[in-house]
Amino acid sequence: LDEVAALLAAVRQHWAALSGTGIDGLRLSFLQRRGLLRRTDGAWQLHVQAEPFDVLLELLPWGISLVKLPWMPQPLMVAWP
């Protein structure tokens, strides 16, 4: 859990738009979201439900539309509003 806390703290540090947001706020606003996961054409797609604070995603200094980790056989395409 210390590694998770360190990762979330680093996200807050590098994402200037969240400088006044706590780790719990980050978690609730951007990580614990409703969405729809489906497999189409052999690929997984996650469609995240829109929320008012999604405008901050435009200020994110890295991409979040593609997730590919070493243990994943296929990438996950993420569609944010």
RODO-2510 file (C-alpha; in nm, 4 decimals, decimal comma):
residues 81
     n   res          X          Y          Z
     1     l     0,0000     0,0000     0,0000
     2     d     0,2935     0,2333     0,0517
     3     e     0,3743     0,1989    -0,3182
     4     v     0,0184     0,2944    -0,4142
     5     a     0,0273     0,6001    -0,1884
     6     a     0,3630     0,7007    -0,3376
     7     l     0,2292     0,6585    -0,6918
     8     l    -0,0799     0,8702    -0,6201
     9     a     0,1344     1,1360    -0,4529
    10     a     0,3571     1,1449    -0,7623
    11     v     0,0521     1,1838    -0,9874
    12     r    -0,0616     1,4832    -0,7801
    13     q     0,2875     1,6310    -0,7890
    14     h     0,3244     1,6055    -1,1688
    15     w    -0,0341     1,7017    -1,2573
    16     a    -0,0396     2,0713    -1,1677
    17     a    -0,4200     2,0959    -1,1989
    18     l    -0,4530     1,8703    -0,8937
    19     s    -0,2143     2,0570    -0,6660
    20     g    -0,4953     2,1396    -0,4209
    21     t    -0,6570     1,7962    -0,4390
    22     g    -0,5896     1,5271    -0,1823
    23     i    -0,5172     1,1653    -0,2657
    24     d    -0,8729     1,0666    -0,1727
    25     g    -1,0060     1,3333    -0,4089
    26     l    -0,7868     1,2012    -0,6895
    27     r    -0,9010     0,8465    -0,6215
    28     l    -1,2721     0,9360    -0,6134
    29     s    -1,2633     1,1764    -0,9074
    30     f    -1,0526     0,9838    -1,1567
    31     l    -0,9888     0,6247    -1,0484
    32     q    -1,3164     0,5013    -0,8999
    33     r    -1,5417     0,5789    -1,1926
    34     r    -1,8357     0,4122    -1,3577
    35     g    -1,7705     0,2781    -1,7018
    36     l    -1,8453     0,0100    -1,9543
    37     l    -1,5891    -0,2561    -2,0413
    38     r    -1,6417    -0,4523    -2,3582
    39     r    -1,4505    -0,6599    -2,6061
    40     t    -1,4837    -0,5676    -2,9722
    41     d    -1,2822    -0,6981    -3,2637
    42     g    -1,0529    -0,8866    -3,0264
    43     a    -0,9624    -0,5764    -2,8254
    44     w    -1,0802    -0,4540    -2,4860
    45     q    -1,2333    -0,1079    -2,4644
    46     l    -1,3252     0,0836    -2,1498
    47     h    -1,5700     0,3727    -2,1875
    48     v    -1,5590     0,5932    -1,8779
    49     q    -1,8730     0,7807    -1,7711
    50     a    -1,8465     1,1588    -1,8064
    51     e    -1,8093     1,3786    -1,4967
    52     p    -1,7861     1,7607    -1,4689
    53     f    -1,4216     1,7600    -1,3587
    54     d    -1,3113     1,5752    -1,6744
    55     v    -1,2010     1,9114    -1,8151
    56     l    -0,8888     1,8625    -1,6011
    57     l    -0,7913     1,5624    -1,8130
    58     e    -0,6865     1,8050    -2,0869
    59     l    -0,4137     1,9276    -1,8508
    60     l    -0,2748     1,5815    -1,7802
    61     p     0,0925     1,5714    -1,8873
    62     w     0,0731     1,2118    -2,0164
    63     g    -0,1649     1,0004    -2,2220
    64     i    -0,4313     0,7773    -2,0684
    65     s    -0,6156     0,6399    -2,3692
    66     l    -0,3996     0,3290    -2,4031
    67     v    -0,2987     0,0936    -2,1226
    68     k    -0,0486    -0,1828    -2,1989
    69     l     0,1283    -0,3582    -1,9147
    70     p     0,3753    -0,6476    -1,9498
    71     w     0,1274    -0,9032    -1,8150
    72     m    -0,1554    -0,7966    -2,0497
    73     p    -0,1914    -1,0046    -2,3680
    74     q    -0,3644    -0,7112    -2,5417
    75     p    -0,3772    -0,3379    -2,4740
    76     l    -0,6798    -0,1736    -2,3165
    77     m    -0,8212     0,1217    -2,5078
    78     v    -0,9753     0,3775    -2,2703
    79     a    -1,2294     0,6308    -2,3973
    80     w    -1,2630     0,9320    -2,1706
    81     p    -1,5390     1,1847    -2,2430
***
